[in-house]
Structures are given as structure tokens and as C-alpha cells.
Amino acid sequence: MSDIERRDDLLIAVALTRFHQDFAEVDPELSEQAWQLAADRLLDYDLGPEEIVDELGIGS
């Protein structure tokens, strides 16, 4: 897998996590599905949510 594909997957995981946070009260079921998809992507790369910031170089 290329670095670009890895970065894209991690950005998608960030977006899904944000969706999960923003829509938890509006549609809990859809929110939970978004979180599961994000978690699946993170497992593919053996990363936790807190490690994405370092991996993507966000805030540095």
C-alpha cells in the first residue's frame, strides 16, 4: 500500500470519527456505524485514535 493510500485511509478515519462525535445525538445508530468503520481502518494500520495526529503530522 502506498503512503498516499495510507494517508487517505487515516484521513477518512478522522472524518468518520468526527461524524461519530457530531451525530451521536442526532442518529445514534448511524453514528455508531461511522465509529465502527473508523475503528476498522485504524485496526488495519494498528493505530489508536491518539496516534493519528502524529501519523498525519497534524499540528506540527
N, C-alpha and C positions, 0 to 999 in steps of 0.2 A: 504494500500500500504506500502511496506517495505521501510526502509531507503535506501537500495541498489537500488530499483526501482526508488525512488525519485532522488537519486544522478545520476543515469544513464540518467533519463529524463532531468535533468538540464545540464548534460554534452552534451547531444545531442542538447539541445537548444543553448549552447555555440558554438558547431560546426556548426550548421545551421546559426547562426548569423555571424560567421567568413566567411562561404561560401558566405553569402549575401554581405558582405563587399568586399571580394576578387573578386567576379564575377559580380559585379554590371555593369561594363562597357562591359564585355565580352558577357553576356547573361542577360539583364535586367529582362526578364520575369521569367527565372529560379531563378534568384537571389531573386526576389520578392516572389516567391513561397517558397523559403527556409526561408525567413524572416517571412512569414505568419505561417509556421509550427513551427518556434521557438516561435513566439508570442503566438500561441495556447497552447504550452506546458507551457509557463510561466503563462498564464491565469489559467491553471489547478491548479497551485500552488499559485496563487495570488501573484506573484512576478514580479518585474520590472527587466529589464536587469542589472541595477546597483546593485541590491540585490543578484544576483547570486554569485558574488565574495565572499560576506560574507557567504552566504549559503553553498558554497562549501569549504570555508576556503582557497581560493586561495590567495597566497601571504602572508599568516600568518605563 
